[in-house]
Amino acid sequence: MASEITYAEVRFKNESQTSGTNSKPLSAPKEKTSPHKSSPSFPKLLLASLLILLLLLAISFLIAFIIFFEKYSQLKEKRTLKEPIPRYVECEKSNQTMGAWSCCPKNWISFKSNCYLISGTSASWTESEKKCSETGAHLLVIDTKEEQDFITQKLSKLTAYYIGLSDPEGKNHWQWIDQTPYNESATFWHEGEPSNHREHCVFLNTRPLAGKWGWNDAQCDKAQSSICKMKKIYL
C-alpha cells in the first residue's frame, strides 16, 4: 500500500504586514534649512567706520594745509624781511630787576632804559622812519624834558633832526609813531610853532637867535637827519 504524502503549505508572517495598498517606506524627517542671513547691524557698522575714516582723512588734510600755509607765510616773511638783527655788544651793569646787564647795539647812545642812534644821513621823514624800523627801532619819541635835554647835548646845532611826531591829516592832531599819547603839557615847540597846517612832520633844531633846542613843523619830504630810539635789551 502506497503511503500517502501530505503537503502542508506553511506561510510566515512578516512582523510588518502590508495592507492591500502599496505604501512607501517612511523616511526620516528632513531638517528645515533656511538661507544664511547676515546680521542687520553689519552694514551700519561698516558705513560708520567708513564715515569715521573719511572724517579723519579730512581733518588730517586740513591740519596739513594749515601747517603748510603757516610755513609758507613764515618763509615769505623771511624773504621780504630785510631787517638786520642788531648785535648787542655794548652792555653795562644794570640796576633794573629785568636783568643784570642792559645792552644797546654798538655805536648807539644809552640813556636810562633806551638806546639812541643819531643818523648823519639826510632823508625824508618817511625814509628816516623806514631806516629806523630796519634796525628794530623807530624815530625818536620824547617823553620828558630830561630826555630831550640829554639827547640834544649829543646833537650838532647846525643840523635839524626828524623825530617821530607827525600830523598826517593836517588837522593839528599830532601823534607819536609808537602810539604814545600826545601830551600837550609835555611838548617842546619853538615859540609860534606849529605854524603851518601844510607841514605835517616835526624835526628838532635850534634857532640862530635863541640858541635853544625845540620842535619845528616842516614838510615831510624835506631831507633832514634823524634820531632813532629803541628799548634796551636786558641780560
ABEGO torsion letter per residue (X at the ends): XBBBBBBBBBBBBBABBBBABBBBBBBBBBBBBBBBBBBAAAAAAAAAAAAAAAAAAAAAAAAAAAAAAAAAAAAAAAAABABBBBBBABBBBBABAABABBBBBBGBBBBEABBBBBBABBBBAAAAAAAAAAAGBBBBBBABAAAAAAAAAABBAABBBBBABBBAAGAGBBBBAAGBBBBAABBBBBBGOBABAABABBBBBBBAAAGBBBBBBBBAABBBBBBBBBBBBBX
